[in-house]
């Protein structure tokens, strides 16, 4: 008699456990749940991308400083140098390359 009671209880417990497990999985696969999971992953990816961009920007600034020191370009914010670069950049746009000139 004890044996039957034990196996009945074990079977009932296994059934409840399996039913609970299946119901959880089904709730995870509803469209609303999948949309929420996708949104969470997108937000997480956005944060990681932002962190990566900030790291790249910091690395670029550090490397630019290192190169400036190595090349002796300490006066980066010199108004005359900035104006010269601006004029040179504008002058370069006047002489744009025309691919039809070579033919």
C-alpha positions as CSV (number, residue, x, y, z in Angstrom):
1,X,0.0,0.0,0.0
2,X,2.9,2.4,0.9
3,X,4.5,1.6,-2.5
4,X,1.4,2.6,-4.4
5,X,1.1,5.8,-2.5
6,X,4.7,6.6,-3.2
7,X,4.5,6.1,-6.9
8,X,1.2,7.9,-7.2
9,X,2.7,10.9,-5.4
10,X,5.9,10.8,-7.5
11,X,3.8,10.6,-10.7
12,X,1.6,13.5,-9.6
13,X,4.7,15.6,-8.7
14,X,6.3,14.8,-12.1
15,X,3.1,15.8,-13.9
16,X,2.9,19.1,-12.0
17,X,6.6,19.8,-12.7
18,X,6.2,19.0,-16.4
19,X,3.0,21.1,-16.8
20,X,4.6,24.1,-15.1
21,X,7.7,23.8,-17.2
22,X,5.7,23.6,-20.5
23,X,3.5,26.5,-19.4
24,X,6.6,28.7,-18.8
25,X,8.0,27.8,-22.2
26,X,4.7,28.6,-23.9
27,X,4.5,32.0,-22.2
28,X,8.1,32.7,-23.4
29,X,7.0,32.0,-27.0
30,X,4.1,34.3,-27.1
31,X,4.4,37.2,-29.6
32,X,4.4,39.8,-26.8
33,X,7.1,38.0,-24.9
34,X,9.2,37.6,-28.1
35,X,8.8,41.3,-28.9
36,X,9.8,42.3,-25.4
37,X,12.9,40.0,-25.6
38,X,13.8,41.5,-29.0
39,X,13.4,45.0,-27.6
40,X,15.6,44.2,-24.6
41,X,18.3,42.8,-26.8
42,X,18.1,45.8,-29.1
43,X,18.5,48.2,-26.2
44,X,21.4,46.1,-24.9
45,X,23.1,46.2,-28.3
46,X,22.6,49.9,-28.5
47,X,24.3,50.4,-25.1
48,X,27.2,48.2,-26.2
49,X,27.5,50.1,-29.5
50,X,27.6,53.4,-27.7
51,X,30.3,52.1,-25.3
52,X,32.3,50.9,-28.3
53,X,32.0,54.2,-30.0
54,X,33.1,56.1,-26.9
55,X,36.1,53.8,-26.5
56,X,37.0,54.3,-30.2
57,X,36.7,58.1,-29.8
58,X,38.9,58.1,-26.7
59,X,41.4,55.9,-28.4
60,X,41.5,58.2,-31.4
61,X,42.0,61.3,-29.2
62,X,44.8,59.6,-27.3
63,X,46.5,58.5,-30.5
64,X,46.1,61.9,-32.0
65,X,47.8,63.4,-28.9
66,X,50.6,60.8,-29.2
67,X,51.2,61.6,-32.8
68,X,51.1,65.3,-32.2
69,X,53.7,65.0,-29.5
70,X,55.9,62.7,-31.7
71,X,55.7,65.1,-34.7
72,X,56.0,68.3,-32.7
73,X,52.6,69.6,-33.5
74,X,51.9,71.0,-30.1
75,X,50.1,74.1,-31.3
76,X,47.0,72.4,-32.7
77,X,44.7,75.2,-31.8
78,X,46.8,78.0,-33.3
79,X,44.3,80.3,-35.1
80,X,46.6,80.8,-38.1
81,X,47.0,77.0,-38.5
82,X,43.3,76.5,-38.3
83,X,42.6,79.2,-40.9
84,X,45.3,77.8,-43.2
85,X,43.7,74.3,-43.0
86,X,40.3,75.8,-43.7
87,X,41.5,77.7,-46.7
88,X,43.4,74.6,-48.0
89,X,40.3,72.5,-47.6
90,X,38.1,75.0,-49.5
91,X,40.7,75.4,-52.2
92,X,40.8,71.6,-52.6
93,X,37.1,71.5,-53.3
94,X,37.5,73.9,-56.3
95,X,39.7,71.4,-58.1
96,X,37.5,68.4,-57.8
97,X,38.3,65.5,-60.0
98,X,36.3,65.1,-63.1
99,X,36.4,61.5,-64.3
100,X,35.5,62.5,-67.9
101,X,38.7,64.6,-68.3
102,X,40.8,61.6,-68.9
103,X,38.8,60.4,-71.9
